[in-house]
Amino acid sequence: MSSDSSTSPEKAVEHWQRTKSLMWVTLAIWFFFSFVVHFFVSALNEITIIGFPLGFYMAAQGSLIAFVVLIFWYSAKQNQIDEECGVAED
């Protein structure tokens, strides 16, 4: 957050609350693709897509794609929060 004294304490609290909420949502999505999908890999392997078991695909490619998308989504949402709370960087 900016050390600029023009940011009101209310805006600073709102910024931190929204940032924490975004962090928890991001961690939940990360946990799902890191552990939950891989925990059910045996069950997912019974579904095939283009000849590959879905569990294999999710472990080899799907989770990685989800993580990259998650990074860009998180960055965009955090930037939006920063702009709305008046603490965005140039």
Backbone as numpy.savetxt, mean C-alpha at the origin, in Angstrom:
# Nx Ny Nz CAx CAy CAz Cx Cy Cz
7.12 16.00 7.75 6.28 17.16 7.75 7.17 18.40 7.75
6.68 19.45 7.23 7.44 20.68 7.12 7.65 21.31 8.49
8.80 21.92 8.67 9.06 22.62 9.92 8.55 24.05 9.86
7.84 24.39 8.80 7.29 25.73 8.62 6.25 25.98 9.71
6.35 27.12 10.40 5.45 27.41 11.51 4.07 27.87 11.04
3.86 27.99 9.71 2.56 28.42 9.21 1.52 27.29 9.22
1.95 26.06 9.45 1.03 24.94 9.53 0.38 24.95 10.91
-0.96 24.97 10.93 -1.67 25.02 12.20 -1.56 23.67 12.91
-1.65 23.68 14.23 -1.60 22.40 14.97 -2.73 21.45 14.57
-3.90 22.00 14.23 -5.01 21.15 13.81 -4.68 20.42 12.50
-4.07 21.17 11.57 -3.68 20.57 10.29 -2.60 19.51 10.50
-1.68 19.79 11.42 -0.61 18.83 11.71 -1.19 17.53 12.27
-2.17 17.65 13.16 -2.81 16.46 13.74 -3.58 15.71 12.66
-4.33 16.45 11.83 -5.07 15.81 10.74 -4.12 15.09 9.80
-3.00 15.73 9.46 -2.01 15.12 8.57 -1.49 13.82 9.16
-1.14 13.83 10.44 -0.59 12.64 11.06 -1.64 11.52 11.14
-2.88 11.86 11.46 -3.94 10.85 11.53 -4.17 10.20 10.17
-4.23 11.00 9.14 -4.45 10.48 7.79 -3.25 9.66 7.32
-2.05 10.09 7.67 -0.84 9.36 7.30 -0.81 8.01 8.00
-1.18 7.97 9.28 -1.22 6.71 10.01 -2.26 5.76 9.41
-3.42 6.30 9.05 -4.46 5.46 8.44 -3.97 4.86 7.13
-3.33 5.67 6.31 -2.78 5.19 5.04 -1.73 4.11 5.29
-0.90 4.31 6.31 0.14 3.34 6.63 -0.48 2.00 7.00
-1.52 2.00 7.83 -2.16 0.75 8.25 -2.83 0.03 7.08
-3.46 0.78 6.20 -4.07 0.17 5.01 -2.99 -0.45 4.13
-1.90 0.27 3.94 -0.79 -0.23 3.13 -0.19 -1.50 3.74
-0.01 -1.50 5.06 0.52 -2.70 5.72 -0.43 -3.88 5.61
-1.73 -3.63 5.67 -2.71 -4.71 5.54 -2.64 -5.32 4.14
-2.54 -4.48 3.12 -2.44 -4.97 1.75 -1.13 -5.74 1.57
-0.04 -5.20 2.11 1.26 -5.88 2.04 1.18 -7.25 2.72
0.57 -7.30 3.92 0.44 -8.57 4.65 -0.35 -9.59 3.84
-1.43 -9.13 3.23 -2.25 -10.04 2.42 -1.43 -10.68 1.31
-0.70 -9.88 0.54 0.05 -10.41 -0.59 1.34 -11.10 -0.16
1.84 -10.81 1.04 3.06 -11.46 1.52 2.79 -12.80 2.19
1.72 -12.88 2.97 1.49 -14.07 3.77 0.20 -14.82 3.43
-0.91 -14.14 3.32 -2.19 -14.80 3.13 -2.23 -15.55 1.80
-1.83 -14.90 0.73 -1.84 -15.56 -0.58 -0.93 -16.78 -0.57
0.25 -16.65 0.03 1.19 -17.77 0.04 0.75 -18.87 1.00
-0.01 -18.53 2.03 -0.53 -19.53 2.95 -1.51 -20.45 2.24
-2.27 -19.92 1.30 -3.26 -20.70 0.57 -2.77 -21.15 -0.80
-1.47 -21.22 -0.99 -0.93 -21.55 -2.30 -1.36 -22.94 -2.76
-1.47 -23.90 -1.85 -1.88 -25.26 -2.24 -3.30 -25.26 -2.80
-4.19 -24.55 -2.14 -5.57 -24.47 -2.62 -5.64 -23.71 -3.95
-4.84 -22.65 -4.08 -4.84 -21.87 -5.32 -4.25 -22.65 -6.48
-3.38 -23.62 -6.20 -2.76 -24.40 -7.27 -3.76 -25.26 -8.02
-4.94 -25.48 -7.46 -5.96 -26.26 -8.14 -6.63 -25.48 -9.27
-6.43 -24.16 -9.28 -6.95 -23.30 -10.35 -5.81 -23.05 -11.32
-6.04 -23.28 -12.61 -4.98 -23.05 -13.59 -5.36 -21.90 -14.52
-4.35 -21.12 -14.87 -4.51 -20.02 -15.82 -3.41 -20.18 -16.87
-3.81 -20.38 -18.10 -2.89 -20.59 -19.23 -1.90 -21.71 -18.90
-2.37 -22.75 -18.26 -1.54 -23.91 -17.96 -0.69 -23.79 -16.71
-0.71 -22.65 -16.04 0.07 -22.48 -14.81 -0.87 -22.48 -13.61
-0.48 -23.15 -12.53 -1.29 -23.11 -11.32 -1.33 -21.68 -10.75
-2.52 -21.25 -10.31 -2.68 -19.88 -9.81 -1.78 -19.61 -8.62
-1.60 -20.58 -7.74 -0.72 -20.40 -6.58 0.71 -20.12 -6.99
1.20 -20.85 -7.99 2.54 -20.62 -8.51 2.65 -19.22 -9.10
1.63 -18.84 -9.90 1.66 -17.53 -10.52 1.67 -16.42 -9.47
0.82 -16.54 -8.45 0.76 -15.50 -7.41 2.07 -15.41 -6.64
2.71 -16.56 -6.38 3.97 -16.55 -5.65 5.10 -16.00 -6.51
5.11 -16.35 -7.79 6.21 -15.96 -8.66 6.07 -14.55 -9.23
4.85 -14.17 -9.59 4.67 -12.88 -10.27 3.62 -11.99 -9.61
2.51 -12.56 -9.22 1.38 -11.76 -8.73 1.71 -10.88 -7.54
2.40 -11.43 -6.56 2.74 -10.64 -5.38 3.70 -9.51 -5.74
4.65 -9.79 -6.60 5.61 -8.76 -7.00 4.91 -7.61 -7.73
3.98 -7.95 -8.61 3.22 -6.92 -9.32 2.40 -6.11 -8.33
1.78 -6.80 -7.38 0.98 -6.11 -6.36 1.85 -5.15 -5.54
3.07 -5.53 -5.21 3.95 -4.67 -4.43 4.34 -3.41 -5.20
4.62 -3.55 -6.47 4.98 -2.38 -7.29 3.79 -1.43 -7.41
2.61 -1.98 -7.66 1.41 -1.15 -7.72 1.17 -0.48 -6.37
1.39 -1.21 -5.28 1.21 -0.67 -3.94 2.13 0.52 -3.67
3.36 0.44 -4.13 4.31 1.54 -3.94 3.82 2.81 -4.63
3.40 2.69 -5.88 2.93 3.87 -6.61 1.63 4.41 -6.03
0.73 3.51 -5.62 -0.54 3.94 -5.01 -0.27 4.68 -3.70
0.60 4.13 -2.85 0.94 4.75 -1.58 1.54 6.14 -1.80
2.45 6.24 -2.73 3.10 7.52 -3.01 2.09 8.57 -3.46
1.19 8.19 -4.34 0.17 9.14 -4.83 -0.76 9.56 -3.71
-1.21 8.61 -2.88 -2.12 8.94 -1.77 -1.42 9.82 -0.74
-0.16 9.53 -0.43 0.56 10.34 0.56 0.77 11.75 0.03
1.07 11.87 -1.25 1.23 13.19 -1.85 -0.09 13.97 -1.79
-1.21 13.28 -2.04 -2.52 13.92 -1.95 -2.80 14.40 -0.52
-2.48 13.58 0.46 -2.66 13.98 1.86 -1.79 15.19 2.18
-0.54 15.16 1.75 0.37 16.28 2.00 -0.16 17.57 1.40
-0.65 17.50 0.17 -1.17 18.70 -0.49 -2.42 19.23 0.22
-3.32 18.34 0.61 -4.55 18.77 1.27 -4.29 19.35 2.66
-3.22 18.91 3.31 -2.90 19.42 4.65 -1.88 20.56 4.61
-1.45 20.94 3.43 -0.55 22.08 3.28 0.89 21.82 3.67
1.34 20.58 3.57 2.73 20.29 3.91 3.49 19.65 2.73
2.95 19.78 1.53 3.58 19.19 0.35 4.91 19.85 0.04
5.82 19.05 -0.50 7.11 19.57 -0.93 7.01 19.98 -2.39
7.85 20.89 -2.79 7.86 21.34 -4.19 8.49 20.31 -5.09
